[in-house]
């Protein structure tokens, strides 16, 4: 597994596990360059244990709550496990794991899902370089890479959803939902969170539950809620100036400092240019705090649509009104101002607009 597994897991900031304790024992062999192994838990932002590697081997043992999710960080190689009371033996070289059936299955799932991670990382680095280039060749390259990145990212998300659906009878989804819940729409996440599932009350599912509650505020079928913020000239504007006026409107939540937002913008620009003459509008709602950085990004990216912001970053009114917990995010409104889709990125936005406009 990648070290990013550890970082993503710790970023969730999950609630403490409240359950009976169980002993854990994790032994392993690692490459000679690895000098220390550190153990983390979903229930803690800090390391709970660490040991020096001796002769390429390590042992971690102790007590944690039953079924707490543990993360073993081996200097670039990350391993996720359930503390189910069964000892685990792991060989980083060769990638083999012995333990409970649940942990062996979890390991196999992560091995399958991480097969494209190196390609995704490489594509994003290339894209970011091209986006900052500024020449026409750079723009063309960024557009090409954006398409490739989006296709691979969408496939990775589809694969993870499939794995979760295949494991609704065990705890494995608890280790995965926190990582993808912000990429799912209301209906997708609702389907993956049945109250009868064995993982539903696992503390690691708390962020997914909170995200579902946020998505309730912008689920398809509900009317948009108005917002008043200033445009780039400092003039107070309202979403209702554009929304509910007979045309489809994409309200796009973003920020100049958000890398994934900027990665997505060439796609939004392309769709805006394709459909604007037919009435399609985009309204950008920025989570920026620096006004000059916000305006500079608008110019650099080529956003020809209205942009508004209260310049309060994550204290933005949009956080409360629309339940925005992560960006990029968006809502697509029909001519009446009713939400018809959320978080349309990459090809999904193009497909939806083709459905609306017929080309």
C-alpha positions as CSV (number, residue, x, y, z in Angstrom):
1,X,0.0,0.0,0.0
2,X,1.1,3.6,-0.4
3,X,2.0,5.9,2.4
4,X,-0.8,8.2,1.3
5,X,-3.1,5.6,2.9
6,X,-1.7,6.6,6.2
7,X,-2.1,10.3,5.6
8,X,-5.6,10.0,4.2
9,X,-6.7,7.9,7.1
10,X,-5.3,10.3,9.8
11,X,-6.9,13.3,8.0
12,X,-10.3,11.9,8.7
13,X,-10.1,12.8,12.4
14,X,-12.5,10.1,13.5
15,X,-14.3,9.7,16.8
16,X,-12.9,7.3,19.4
17,X,-13.8,3.7,19.2
18,X,-15.9,2.6,22.2
19,X,-15.7,-1.1,22.5
20,X,-14.0,-3.9,24.5
21,X,-10.3,-4.1,24.2
22,X,-8.4,-6.7,22.2
23,X,-4.7,-7.5,22.0
24,X,-2.8,-7.0,18.7
25,X,0.4,-8.5,17.5
26,X,1.8,-7.4,14.2
27,X,5.1,-8.9,12.9
28,X,6.7,-8.1,9.6
29,X,9.7,-8.0,7.4
30,X,10.7,-4.8,5.5
31,X,13.4,-3.7,3.1
32,X,16.8,-2.9,4.8
33,X,16.4,0.8,4.3
34,X,13.4,0.9,6.6
35,X,14.6,1.8,10.1
36,X,11.4,2.5,12.0
37,X,7.8,1.3,11.9
38,X,5.0,3.4,13.3
39,X,1.5,2.4,14.3
40,X,-1.5,4.7,13.9
41,X,-5.2,4.4,14.6
42,X,-8.3,5.8,13.1
43,X,-9.2,6.9,16.6
44,X,-6.1,9.0,17.1
45,X,-4.3,11.7,15.1
46,X,-1.0,10.8,16.7
47,X,1.2,7.7,16.6
48,X,0.2,5.1,19.2
49,X,3.4,3.1,19.0
50,X,6.6,2.8,17.1
51,X,9.5,0.3,17.0
52,X,13.0,0.2,15.5
53,X,13.6,-2.3,12.8
54,X,16.2,-4.9,13.5
55,X,17.6,-7.1,10.8
56,X,14.7,-6.1,8.5
57,X,12.1,-7.3,11.0
58,X,9.7,-5.7,13.5
59,X,7.1,-6.6,16.0
60,X,4.3,-4.4,17.3
61,X,2.1,-5.5,20.2
62,X,-0.3,-4.0,22.6
63,X,-4.0,-3.5,23.3
64,X,-6.5,-1.4,21.4
65,X,-10.3,-1.4,21.1
66,X,-11.8,-4.4,19.3
67,X,-12.1,-3.8,15.6
68,X,-10.3,-0.5,15.8
69,X,-8.6,0.2,12.4
70,X,-4.8,0.2,12.7
71,X,-2.4,1.7,10.2
72,X,1.2,0.4,10.0
73,X,3.5,3.0,8.4
74,X,6.7,1.4,7.1
75,X,8.4,4.5,5.6
76,X,6.4,4.5,2.4
77,X,4.6,1.3,2.7
78,X,1.2,1.5,4.5
79,X,-0.8,-1.4,5.9
80,X,-4.4,-1.2,7.1
81,X,-5.8,-3.8,9.5
82,X,-8.7,-4.5,11.8
83,X,-7.7,-5.2,15.4
84,X,-9.8,-8.3,15.6
85,X,-7.6,-10.2,18.1
86,X,-5.8,-12.4,15.5
87,X,-2.0,-11.9,15.1
88,X,-0.8,-10.6,11.7
89,X,2.4,-11.4,9.9
90,X,3.3,-9.2,6.9
91,X,6.1,-9.4,4.4
92,X,6.6,-6.0,2.6
93,X,8.9,-7.6,0.0
94,X,6.6,-9.8,-2.0
95,X,3.5,-8.4,-0.4
96,X,2.1,-11.3,1.6
97,X,0.0,-11.2,4.7
98,X,-1.1,-13.9,7.2
99,X,-3.9,-13.2,9.7
100,X,-7.7,-13.4,10.0
101,X,-9.8,-14.0,7.0
102,X,-11.1,-10.4,7.4
103,X,-7.7,-8.8,7.3
104,X,-6.5,-11.0,4.4
105,X,-9.5,-9.9,2.5
106,X,-9.0,-6.3,3.4
107,X,-5.4,-6.5,2.2
108,X,-6.4,-8.1,-1.1
109,X,-9.0,-5.3,-1.6
110,X,-6.4,-2.5,-1.0
111,X,-3.9,-4.3,-3.2
112,X,-6.4,-4.4,-6.0
113,X,-7.5,-0.8,-5.6
114,X,-4.0,0.7,-5.4
115,X,-2.9,-0.8,-8.7
116,X,-3.4,2.5,-10.5
117,X,-2.2,4.9,-7.8
118,X,1.3,5.4,-9.2
119,X,-0.2,6.3,-12.6
120,X,-2.6,8.8,-11.0
121,X,0.2,10.5,-9.1
122,X,2.3,10.8,-12.2
123,X,-0.5,12.2,-14.3
124,X,-1.3,14.8,-11.7
125,X,2.3,16.0,-11.5
126,X,2.4,16.4,-15.3
127,X,-0.9,18.1,-15.3
128,X,0.0,20.6,-12.7
129,X,3.3,21.5,-14.5
130,X,1.4,22.0,-17.8
131,X,-1.3,24.1,-16.1
132,X,1.3,26.5,-14.7
133,X,3.1,26.7,-18.1
134,X,0.8,29.3,-19.7
135,X,1.6,28.6,-23.4
136,X,-0.9,27.3,-25.9
137,X,1.0,24.0,-26.0
138,X,0.8,23.8,-22.2
139,X,-3.0,24.4,-22.3
140,X,-3.4,21.7,-24.8
141,X,-1.3,19.3,-22.8
142,X,-3.2,20.2,-19.6
143,X,-6.5,19.5,-21.3
144,X,-5.2,16.1,-22.6
145,X,-3.9,15.1,-19.2
146,X,-7.0,16.3,-17.5
147,X,-9.1,13.9,-19.6
148,X,-6.7,11.0,-18.9
149,X,-6.6,11.8,-15.2
150,X,-10.4,12.1,-14.9
151,X,-11.0,8.8,-16.7
152,X,-8.6,6.9,-14.5
153,X,-9.9,8.6,-11.3
154,X,-13.5,7.7,-12.2
155,X,-12.5,4.1,-12.9
156,X,-10.8,4.0,-9.5
157,X,-13.9,5.3,-7.8
158,X,-16.1,2.8,-9.7
159,X,-13.8,0.0,-8.5
160,X,-13.9,1.1,-4.9
161,X,-17.7,1.4,-4.9
162,X,-17.9,-2.2,-6.4
163,X,-15.6,-3.5,-3.6
164,X,-17.8,-1.9,-0.9
165,X,-20.9,-3.4,-2.4
166,X,-19.3,-6.8,-2.5
167,X,-18.5,-6.5,1.2
168,X,-21.7,-5.2,2.7
169,X,-21.8,-8.3,4.9
170,X,-18.6,-7.5,6.8
171,X,-16.6,-4.5,8.2
172,X,-14.4,-3.8,5.2
173,X,-16.5,-0.8,4.0
174,X,-15.8,0.9,7.3
175,X,-12.1,1.2,6.2
176,X,-13.1,2.6,2.8
177,X,-16.1,4.9,3.0
178,X,-14.2,7.7,4.7
179,X,-11.9,7.9,1.7
180,X,-14.5,8.2,-1.0
181,X,-17.6,9.7,0.7
182,X,-16.7,13.2,-0.6
183,X,-16.7,11.9,-4.2
184,X,-20.2,10.4,-4.1
185,X,-23.5,12.0,-4.7
186,X,-26.4,11.6,-2.2
187,X,-28.0,8.6,-3.8
188,X,-24.7,6.7,-4.2
189,X,-23.7,7.3,-0.5
190,X,-27.2,6.5,0.7
191,X,-27.0,3.1,-1.0
192,X,-23.6,2.3,0.6
193,X,-24.9,3.2,4.1
194,X,-27.8,0.9,4.9
195,X,-28.6,1.0,8.6
196,X,-28.7,-2.8,8.7
197,X,-25.1,-3.2,7.6
198,X,-22.6,-4.6,10.1
199,X,-20.3,-1.6,9.6
200,X,-23.0,1.1,10.0
201,X,-22.2,1.8,13.6
202,X,-18.4,1.5,13.3
203,X,-16.8,4.8,14.4
204,X,-14.8,5.0,11.1
205,X,-18.1,5.5,9.3
206,X,-18.8,8.7,11.1
207,X,-17.4,11.0,8.4
208,X,-19.5,9.3,5.7
209,X,-22.6,9.7,7.9
210,X,-21.8,13.4,8.4
211,X,-21.3,13.8,4.6
212,X,-24.6,12.2,3.9
213,X,-26.3,14.7,6.2
214,X,-24.5,17.5,4.4
215,X,-25.6,16.1,1.0
216,X,-29.2,16.2,2.3
217,X,-29.0,20.0,1.9
218,X,-28.3,19.8,-1.8
219,X,-29.8,16.5,-2.8
220,X,-31.5,16.3,-6.3
221,X,-35.1,17.4,-6.3
222,X,-34.7,20.3,-3.8
223,X,-34.8,23.9,-4.7
224,X,-31.6,26.0,-4.6
225,X,-31.1,28.3,-1.6
226,X,-30.1,31.9,-2.3
227,X,-26.7,33.3,-1.3
228,X,-25.5,36.9,-1.3
229,X,-21.8,37.5,-1.8
230,X,-19.6,40.1,-3.6
231,X,-18.3,39.8,-7.1
232,X,-14.7,40.6,-8.1
233,X,-15.6,44.3,-8.2
234,X,-16.9,44.2,-4.7
235,X,-20.6,44.5,-5.7
236,X,-23.1,42.4,-3.8
237,X,-24.7,39.8,-6.0
238,X,-27.3,37.0,-5.4
239,X,-27.4,33.5,-6.9
240,X,-31.0,34.3,-7.7
241,X,-29.8,36.7,-10.4
242,X,-28.9,33.7,-12.5
243,X,-30.7,30.7,-10.9
244,X,-34.3,29.9,-11.5
245,X,-34.5,32.2,-14.6
246,X,-35.2,29.5,-17.2
247,X,-31.7,28.2,-17.9
248,X,-29.6,25.5,-16.5
249,X,-26.9,26.8,-14.1
250,X,-23.9,25.1,-12.6
251,X,-23.0,26.6,-9.2
252,X,-19.4,25.7,-8.8
253,X,-17.7,25.7,-5.4
254,X,-13.9,26.1,-5.7
255,X,-10.9,28.1,-4.5
256,X,-7.7,29.4,-6.1
257,X,-5.6,27.4,-3.6
258,X,-7.4,24.1,-4.3
259,X,-5.3,21.9,-6.7
260,X,-8.1,19.5,-7.6
261,X,-10.4,22.5,-8.3
262,X,-7.8,23.9,-10.8
263,X,-7.3,20.5,-12.3
264,X,-11.1,20.3,-13.0
265,X,-11.4,23.8,-14.4
266,X,-10.4,23.2,-18.0
267,X,-13.3,20.7,-18.2
268,X,-15.7,23.4,-16.8
269,X,-14.3,26.0,-19.3
270,X,-14.8,23.6,-22.2
271,X,-18.4,22.8,-21.3
272,X,-19.2,26.5,-20.7
273,X,-17.9,27.4,-24.1
274,X,-19.8,24.6,-25.7
275,X,-23.2,25.3,-24.2
276,X,-23.3,29.0,-23.1
277,X,-24.9,30.1,-26.3
278,X,-27.7,27.7,-25.5
279,X,-28.3,29.4,-22.2
280,X,-26.0,27.4,-19.9
281,X,-24.5,29.5,-17.1
282,X,-21.8,28.8,-14.5
283,X,-21.6,30.8,-11.3
284,X,-18.4,30.3,-9.3
285,X,-18.6,30.4,-5.5
286,X,-15.1,30.8,-4.1
287,X,-13.8,29.6,-0.8
288,X,-10.9,32.0,-1.1
289,X,-9.7,34.4,1.6
290,X,-7.1,36.4,-0.5
291,X,-9.0,38.6,-2.9
292,X,-6.0,39.1,-5.3
293,X,-5.2,35.4,-5.5
294,X,-8.9,34.7,-6.3
295,X,-9.0,37.3,-9.1
296,X,-5.6,36.2,-10.5
297,X,-6.8,32.5,-10.7
298,X,-10.0,33.6,-12.5
299,X,-7.9,35.4,-15.1
300,X,-5.3,32.6,-15.4
301,X,-7.9,29.8,-15.8
302,X,-10.1,31.8,-18.2
303,X,-13.3,31.9,-16.2
304,X,-15.7,34.0,-18.3
305,X,-18.6,33.4,-16.0
306,X,-19.8,35.3,-12.9
307,X,-17.7,34.7,-9.7
308,X,-18.7,35.6,-6.2
309,X,-17.2,35.1,-2.7
310,X,-17.5,36.3,0.8
311,X,-13.7,35.7,1.2
312,X,-14.2,33.7,4.4
313,X,-12.5,30.4,3.2
314,X,-14.1,27.6,5.2
315,X,-16.2,30.0,7.2
316,X,-18.0,30.8,3.9
317,X,-21.8,30.9,4.1
318,X,-21.9,28.2,1.5
319,X,-20.5,25.7,4.0
320,X,-23.7,26.0,6.1
321,X,-26.2,26.6,3.4
322,X,-25.1,23.8,1.1
323,X,-23.2,21.5,3.5
324,X,-20.0,21.8,1.5
325,X,-17.3,19.8,3.3
326,X,-14.8,19.4,0.5
327,X,-14.1,21.1,-2.8
328,X,-14.4,21.0,-5.8
329,X,-18.1,20.6,-5.5
330,X,-21.0,21.7,-7.6
331,X,-24.8,21.7,-8.1
332,X,-26.6,21.7,-11.4
333,X,-29.9,23.6,-11.4
334,X,-32.7,23.3,-14.0
335,X,-34.6,26.3,-15.3
336,X,-36.8,26.4,-12.3
337,X,-33.9,26.4,-9.9
338,X,-34.3,22.8,-8.8
339,X,-31.2,20.8,-8.1
340,X,-30.9,18.0,-10.7
341,X,-27.4,16.7,-10.1
342,X,-24.5,17.3,-7.7
343,X,-20.7,17.1,-7.9
344,X,-20.5,16.5,-11.7
345,X,-16.8,16.3,-12.6
346,X,-15.0,15.5,-15.7
347,X,-16.9,13.3,-18.2
348,X,-19.9,13.2,-15.8
349,X,-20.6,16.9,-16.4
350,X,-20.2,16.6,-20.2
351,X,-22.6,13.6,-20.2
352,X,-25.2,15.4,-18.2
353,X,-25.1,18.5,-20.4
354,X,-25.3,16.4,-23.5
355,X,-28.4,14.8,-22.0
356,X,-29.9,18.3,-21.4
357,X,-29.0,19.9,-24.7
358,X,-28.9,16.9,-27.0
359,X,-25.4,17.3,-28.5
